Each structure stands twice: as C-alpha cells, then as structure tokens.
Amino acid sequence: MLLSESQLRRTIRKILLENADHFNKLSQLLSSDDYETITQAVELGETLGYLEVVRIDVMPSLNEYVKIWKLKLNPGLYSTVKQIKHSLGYRFRLVPDEDDILTILAEVP
C-alpha cells in the first residue's frame, strides 16, 4: 500500500503528537512527590524505551532513606522534563546533569 505525501505527513504528525503526549504524562509522573508513582514512572519509561536506568542508590537521610535514580532519557523526554521543571519550581525533584541524564530523589516509605 502506497501512501500519498499528505497521508504520510498526517501519519508522522500523529505519531509525533502521541510521543509528545507520552512525554508530558511521563514527566508529570516522574516529578511526583510520591515514591510509588516515581517507581512506576521509571518502570513505564523503561518499558516504552524512553529512558534507561543508569544507577540506583539508597542512602540514609535523618530518620529515613532516600532512593536516588540516575536515568538516561531520550532527547524528547529530557526536553519535556526540563520544561516542566521550570513550571513546577522547587517541588520538582529532578536535577539535570550532563548528557540527558537526570537524577531523581525520593524518600523511601
């Protein structure tokens, strides 16, 4: 089946919009203050191929523990995360590093 140029453009546009929607939803989940939500977002991002877990650490912090994820994000997701970070301000628990790597901190329940 051959597609006309306009059909091909529509298909590509639809795919790009779907990815952008996934990036927005995943970014919101990653920016959550809830440990379980962040954990699920990391698993979902890995499954969809939008991120890769580089490293996970658990560190003591006062009376609790903090889990630290280092994630390599695909460029589209990284860009969306950076945009959301600016709009959420201090509540956003993502610290941008170099090379599309983000560090997420969350208190372990």
Backbone bond lengths (Angstrom), bond angles and torsions (degrees), N, CA, C in turn:
res aa  C-N    CA-C-N  psi(-1)  N-CA   C-N-CA  omega(-1)  CA-C   N-CA-C  phi
1 M - - - 1.439 - - 1.526 108.88 -
2 L 1.284 116.77 124.90 1.452 122.06 178.18 1.521 109.62 -96.68
3 L 1.333 115.64 140.37 1.455 120.92 177.30 1.518 109.40 -102.73
4 S 1.317 114.98 143.30 1.460 117.86 173.25 1.526 107.90 -73.08
5 E 1.295 116.31 166.83 1.463 120.50 -179.83 1.526 111.17 -61.03
6 S 1.313 118.19 -40.82 1.467 120.94 -179.89 1.532 111.03 -68.22
7 Q 1.335 118.20 -37.17 1.465 120.55 177.06 1.522 110.68 -65.57
8 L 1.317 116.41 -40.74 1.454 121.30 178.17 1.529 110.70 -63.26
9 R 1.326 116.82 -43.51 1.476 120.49 178.28 1.521 111.04 -61.88
10 R 1.340 117.17 -43.85 1.464 120.80 178.49 1.525 111.39 -61.01
11 T 1.321 116.23 -42.69 1.468 121.25 180.00 1.525 110.64 -63.49
12 I 1.310 116.86 -45.62 1.469 121.05 179.30 1.522 110.20 -63.71
13 R 1.325 117.23 -44.27 1.467 121.28 179.57 1.530 110.41 -59.99
14 K 1.341 116.31 -42.92 1.471 121.19 179.72 1.531 110.69 -61.84
15 I 1.317 116.98 -44.23 1.474 121.25 179.27 1.520 110.65 -63.08
16 L 1.315 117.29 -43.57 1.465 120.83 179.61 1.522 111.37 -63.49
17 L 1.328 117.23 -41.01 1.461 120.59 178.82 1.527 111.42 -66.50
18 E 1.336 117.06 -38.49 1.466 120.18 177.71 1.523 110.34 -63.46
19 N 1.348 117.51 -43.37 1.462 120.85 178.00 1.524 110.68 -62.05
20 A 1.333 117.14 -43.24 1.464 120.48 179.38 1.522 110.41 -60.98
21 D 1.328 117.07 -39.45 1.461 120.73 177.92 1.524 110.83 -65.11
22 H 1.338 117.25 -41.96 1.466 121.11 176.75 1.525 110.15 -61.40
23 F 1.342 116.89 -43.53 1.463 120.67 -179.59 1.522 110.64 -61.47
24 N 1.333 117.50 -42.40 1.469 120.41 179.55 1.521 111.37 -63.08
25 K 1.324 116.72 -46.71 1.469 120.45 -178.99 1.527 111.25 -65.14
26 L 1.330 116.33 -43.67 1.454 120.27 -179.38 1.532 110.90 -66.24
27 S 1.314 117.21 -38.37 1.468 121.23 177.75 1.521 111.11 -62.35
28 Q 1.331 116.54 -41.04 1.464 120.24 177.82 1.528 111.11 -63.03
29 L 1.337 116.42 -41.16 1.467 120.04 179.17 1.532 110.86 -66.35
30 L 1.329 116.94 -42.50 1.463 120.70 -179.68 1.529 111.73 -65.05
31 S 1.314 117.33 -27.65 1.465 120.99 -177.23 1.526 113.07 -87.74
32 S 1.312 116.56 3.44 1.460 121.44 -178.17 1.526 111.26 -64.15
33 D 1.322 115.95 154.95 1.466 121.19 172.36 1.521 111.18 -88.17
34 D 1.327 117.17 -2.99 1.456 122.82 -176.12 1.534 110.71 -94.62
35 Y 1.319 116.32 123.66 1.465 122.45 -177.87 1.531 112.34 -56.97
36 E 1.335 117.31 -46.88 1.468 121.18 -177.96 1.531 111.54 -64.04
37 T 1.326 116.72 -38.79 1.462 120.63 179.01 1.522 110.53 -64.28
38 I 1.324 116.80 -43.59 1.463 120.76 178.61 1.528 110.15 -62.98
39 T 1.331 117.09 -43.82 1.462 121.50 179.36 1.531 110.51 -59.03
40 Q 1.326 116.95 -46.05 1.461 120.97 178.90 1.526 111.18 -64.61
41 A 1.332 117.29 -38.48 1.466 121.04 179.17 1.524 111.12 -64.03
42 V 1.324 116.69 -40.31 1.466 120.33 178.36 1.531 109.71 -64.15
43 E 1.322 117.09 -44.88 1.469 120.54 178.74 1.527 111.35 -63.02
44 L 1.324 116.94 -42.93 1.465 121.05 179.16 1.536 110.58 -64.41
45 G 1.324 116.59 -44.50 1.461 120.66 179.08 1.517 112.45 -60.49
46 E 1.336 115.96 -39.32 1.470 119.97 176.42 1.527 111.02 -64.97
47 T 1.332 116.07 -45.38 1.461 121.02 -178.82 1.527 111.51 -60.15
48 L 1.332 116.56 -40.68 1.460 121.47 -179.20 1.532 112.52 -79.50
49 G 1.330 117.04 -9.23 1.454 120.66 179.63 1.517 113.87 80.33
50 Y 1.341 117.46 18.09 1.459 121.19 -179.28 1.522 112.99 -90.11
51 L 1.327 116.57 -16.29 1.457 119.32 179.13 1.518 110.41 -149.77
52 E 1.315 114.29 162.93 1.466 121.96 178.05 1.528 107.54 -134.05
53 V 1.323 116.92 131.70 1.459 120.94 177.41 1.521 107.80 -77.87
54 V 1.321 115.43 119.97 1.458 121.60 179.60 1.524 109.85 -89.44
55 R 1.347 115.56 -39.88 1.460 119.63 -176.68 1.527 109.62 -162.25
56 I 1.334 115.89 147.18 1.462 122.65 174.15 1.521 108.12 -131.42
57 D 1.325 115.89 129.95 1.462 122.00 176.34 1.520 109.08 -128.29
58 V 1.323 116.48 152.35 1.458 122.33 170.90 1.519 106.65 -124.14
59 M 1.343 115.42 124.27 1.465 121.21 -174.71 1.528 109.78 -124.06
60 P 1.337 117.42 144.73 1.464 119.23 174.40 1.526 110.42 -70.94
61 S 1.342 115.67 144.66 1.463 121.65 178.58 1.523 108.06 -147.74
62 L 1.310 116.68 106.60 1.466 122.86 -176.80 1.524 109.90 51.36
63 N 1.336 118.68 -114.44 1.465 121.47 -178.18 1.524 113.01 -96.59
64 E 1.326 116.73 5.34 1.464 120.78 -174.71 1.517 110.06 -131.85
65 Y 1.325 113.88 -178.21 1.458 120.70 172.99 1.520 108.83 -117.11
66 V 1.313 116.00 151.20 1.454 122.34 177.26 1.518 107.97 -119.59
67 K 1.324 115.65 130.71 1.457 120.93 175.19 1.525 107.65 -95.58
68 I 1.330 115.91 135.54 1.457 121.57 -177.65 1.521 108.17 -122.46
69 W 1.333 115.48 118.48 1.461 121.40 176.03 1.521 108.67 -102.92
70 K 1.322 117.11 132.92 1.465 121.71 168.40 1.519 105.91 -108.32
71 L 1.323 116.45 119.43 1.455 122.35 -173.16 1.520 111.00 -122.48
72 K 1.315 116.31 135.73 1.462 121.13 171.28 1.522 106.52 -97.56
73 L 1.332 116.11 116.25 1.454 121.66 -176.51 1.513 110.69 -99.61
74 N 1.338 115.99 150.08 1.458 117.71 173.16 1.526 107.28 -69.35
75 P 1.325 118.68 155.84 1.472 121.33 -172.56 1.532 114.23 -56.29
76 G 1.322 118.35 -37.45 1.461 120.29 179.77 1.518 112.43 -65.09
77 L 1.326 117.02 -44.33 1.462 121.20 178.47 1.518 110.57 -67.54
78 Y 1.320 117.38 -40.64 1.469 121.08 179.10 1.530 110.48 -59.48
79 S 1.318 116.61 -44.09 1.461 121.57 179.70 1.529 110.83 -61.95
80 T 1.325 117.00 -43.39 1.460 121.41 179.32 1.520 110.99 -65.21
81 V 1.322 117.46 -41.46 1.463 121.93 179.08 1.530 109.92 -61.94
82 K 1.308 117.25 -42.08 1.468 120.44 179.07 1.524 110.97 -62.87
83 Q 1.327 118.04 -39.12 1.464 121.05 178.81 1.523 110.70 -65.92
84 I 1.306 117.25 -43.81 1.460 121.09 -179.57 1.523 110.68 -67.39
85 K 1.317 117.87 -36.84 1.460 121.93 179.39 1.519 110.73 -55.60
86 H 1.310 116.65 -42.31 1.461 119.87 -179.44 1.526 111.67 -67.03
87 S 1.319 118.06 -34.83 1.462 120.45 -177.34 1.529 112.73 -79.60
88 L 1.324 117.89 -26.15 1.465 120.36 -178.62 1.528 113.26 -93.32
89 G 1.316 117.28 -18.24 1.455 121.05 176.60 1.516 113.32 65.12
90 Y 1.332 115.91 -135.39 1.464 121.41 -171.86 1.520 113.98 -65.12
91 R 1.343 118.65 -23.84 1.465 120.62 -178.11 1.521 112.51 -70.02
92 F 1.301 116.19 -18.38 1.460 120.81 -176.86 1.515 109.10 -79.78
93 R 1.315 117.46 119.19 1.458 121.49 -173.76 1.519 112.67 -97.25
94 L 1.321 116.28 40.71 1.457 120.89 177.65 1.522 108.73 -115.98
95 V 1.309 115.07 135.50 1.456 120.47 178.60 1.521 107.82 -118.81
96 P 1.349 117.84 111.95 1.460 118.51 -177.99 1.524 111.98 -70.27
97 D 1.295 115.91 135.80 1.464 122.77 173.10 1.515 107.82 -110.43
98 E 1.297 116.68 -160.76 1.460 120.98 177.74 1.523 110.42 -89.96
99 D 1.313 116.94 162.97 1.475 123.61 173.41 1.521 114.33 58.38
100 D 1.317 118.08 44.53 1.468 122.89 175.74 1.532 113.08 59.13
101 I 1.326 117.00 29.85 1.468 121.80 177.68 1.524 107.68 -104.08
102 L 1.322 116.24 133.38 1.457 121.37 175.97 1.514 109.63 -121.17
103 T 1.324 115.53 146.62 1.449 122.03 175.88 1.522 107.78 -112.05
104 I 1.325 116.19 128.20 1.465 121.82 178.77 1.522 108.23 -115.97
105 L 1.317 116.41 132.85 1.458 122.20 177.74 1.535 108.95 -113.43
106 A 1.325 116.41 136.10 1.462 120.09 177.06 1.518 109.61 -149.58
107 E 1.321 115.93 138.04 1.464 120.47 176.61 1.511 109.40 -71.36
108 V 1.334 115.98 132.19 1.469 121.70 179.81 1.526 107.95 -81.40
109 P 1.342 117.67 127.74 1.485 119.45 -179.37 1.517 111.63 -69.56
